[in-house]
Amino acid sequence: MFSTRFVMLTAARTGSNALASALNSHRQIYSDLEIFHADRVFGNQLDCETPQARDADPFAFLERMENRAAALKPEANVFGFKLFLDHNTAVKKKLIANPHWKKVVLARKNTLDQFISLTIAQRLEHWATHIAFDKTTKITLDIEAYKRFHDDMSENFAHTRDTLTAQCANWIDLDYDHVARSDYSALLHFLGADLSEQIQPITAKQNPASTARKLLNADEVHSYLTANNLEGMWVD
């Protein structure tokens, strides 16, 4: 059975799929996906239960998921899953308060890239790929919508970090850049897993790095960022 448990507190387009799949490639770790998604049990055991059965008793469901994971990967001693900050408040609160669960906060400092990636994914209805390719899709950025998104992300992650700090939780703070660089050493050490094992995600980056190459209104967006001290969000 598992001696270490973790919950990845995150949001869409932060590199969470890549990180979860990389961790799951480690022989000592069973890392699951969005098992508390409102519409469906998205995970390694896709649709193993209905959302209705899960939501009737979320913690009994979590125990069942852990038991299945132990049967599927008996050599693993670390179990975890990713939980978006807006997925299940009761589960989030209880696990944050539980000292036996380690917490991994995965955010994306560049909220502009995050918002653009989210917008493209919603438009194409394409959320993950195993093949790296350079999209030609460009969007007209809704600047007001981005401002709301940036404020919400900043506030929600700040509140989460403040809560973890106030409760003296055992947690680690990661950014999308750690995943992009395949920089997993600090996280593996935090989880007590073998650092010598090479792990890689099964998902690939979906969009070009350059901000201008993803926008139809690049000049307008650049002016907005400059005027609001957000120049660091722009990637050449």
N, C-alpha and C positions, 0 to 999 in steps of 0.2 A: 504494500500500500504506500501511498505518498507521504513523505515526511515533510515536504515543503509545498505550500500553496500560495499562489499569487493571483491578483486581479490586475489587469492592465486597464487603467482609467484613461480613456482617450476619446477621440472624435473622428469623424469621417475625413479621409484624405490626409492623414498624419503619417502614413507608412505602417499603419497597424497590421494590415494583412501581410505585408512583407515580414514584419517583425514576428508575428505569430507563427508564420510558416517557417521562418528561420529557426525559431526556438523549437518548433515541433520536429525539426530535422535532427535535433540533438537526441542521442540515445537515452539520455537521462530525463528528458522533459516531454510531457504531454501538454501541448499548448493549443487551446481551442479558440474558436472564433466568436461570432456574435450570437451566443446562445440565448441571450435575453432580448433580441431584436423583437420589436412589437408585433411584426407580422408573421414571423417564421423563426424556427429554431435553426439559425444558420451556424453550422459548425462542422467539425470533422465527421460527426454522425448526423448528417443533414436530415432534418425532419424525423429524427428518432422519436420525437413526441410532438404533440400539438401544442400551440401556444396556450390553449385553454387548460390543458393538463398541467403545463408548466406553471401558469399563473395561479392555479388553484392553491399551490403550495410551492413557492419558488425555492425554498431551501431543501425540501425533500427532493425536488427536481435536481438541484445541484448535487445532492448526494448520489442520486441515481447516475448522473453524468460522470461523476468521479469514479463510481464503481465500474461503469462501462469502460472508462478510460484505462483503469487498472487492468481490466481483462484484455484490452486491445494492445496495451504496451506494458507488459508486466515488468520489464527491466527499468522502467522510469521511476524516479522517486520525487519528481517535481510535477505538480499539476497546476494549471492556470487557464485563464480565459480572458478575453477582452470584453470590456463593458463600456459602452459609450456613456458619457456623462448624463445623457437624457434618457437612458434606456429603462432603468428600473430603480427608482429612488430608494425603495426599501432595501433592496439588495445592496446598493451602493453604500448606504448608511451603515448597514450591519457589518459589511466586510471592512469598511474603513475603521470601524470601532473594534474589530476583532484582531487582537494582537497576534493570533496564529496565522493570519493571512498577510503576506507581504504585498505591498502596493507599488505598481509601476505606473508612473505618470508619463504618458507619451503625448506631447503636443507638437505644434509646428509654429516656430517663431514667425515664419513668413506666412502670415495669414492671407496675403494676396495670392501667392501660389496655391495655397490651400483652397481658397474660394474659387479661383479659376479652374483648378482640377475638379472640384465638386460640380461646378456649373457644366463643364464639358462632359463629365460622367453622367449627369442627369439628362443632358441633351441627347447623348448617344445611347443611354441606358447600358453603359458598358463600365463595369466597376473594377475589374481586375483582368490581367492578362499574364500569361506565362512567357510571352515573347516580347522582347524589347523592340519597339518601333517608334518612329517619329511621326506623330500625327500632323496633319495639315489643318486640322480643325482650328478655326479662330472664332472668338466670341466678341460681342460688344459688351464690355463690362458695365453692369449697372452699379454706378458708383455709390448711390445711396444704399443699395442692398449690401454692397461690400462693407460700407461703414458700419451698418448694423451687425453684420457678421463678425467683423473685427472686434467690435465692442463686446459682443456676446462671448466670443471665444476668450478674449482677455479676461473678462469678468468671471466666467465659469471656471477657467483653469486657476485663476488667482484664488477664488473661493475654495476650490478643491485643495490647493496647496496649503492655504491657511488652516483648513480643517485638519489636514494630516499633521501639520506642525503643532496645532493646539492639542491634538490627541496623542502627541508623541508617537505617532505611527512609524512603523519600519517601512520606509519608502525610498524610491530612487526616481530622479527626474531625468527624462530623456527627451530628445528632440528628433524631429524628422531627419535632421542631418546625420545623427548617429546611425540611423538605418541606411541612409543613402551611402554612407561610407563603409557599411558592414562592420561597424564598430560595436561589437557585442561584449567585449571583455568585462567591462564594469558590470553589466547586467548579469552575465553568467556568474561572476564572482558573488554578486548580491544574492543570486538564487542558489548558490552553493553547488553549481554544476562545473564539470570538468572544463577548464579553459583551453586545454590543448586540442579539444575536438573542433574541427572546422565545420561551420554551419553556414548555410546559404538559404535565402528565401526562394520559394518557387514562383513568386510573382515578380513582375518586371516594371520598371518605370514606364509611365504611359505618355508623358508629354515632354516637349523640349524644355530646356532650362530657361532660355531667353524669354523674358516677359513680353517683349514686343512681338515675338513670333506667335504668341497665343492670342493677341488682341487686335481687333479692328479699330479700336479707338485708343491706340497706344499713347498718342500725344496728350490726349485729354486726361488719361489716367496718370501719366507721368507728372503733369502739372498739378493734379490733385495731391499726389504723394508729396511733392515738393512743398506745397503750401501747408501741409499738415504734419510736417516733420516725420514722414514715413518713407523717406528716400531709400532706407535700407531694405524695403520690400521689393525694390526694382532690381531685376537681374539682367545684366547685359548679355 
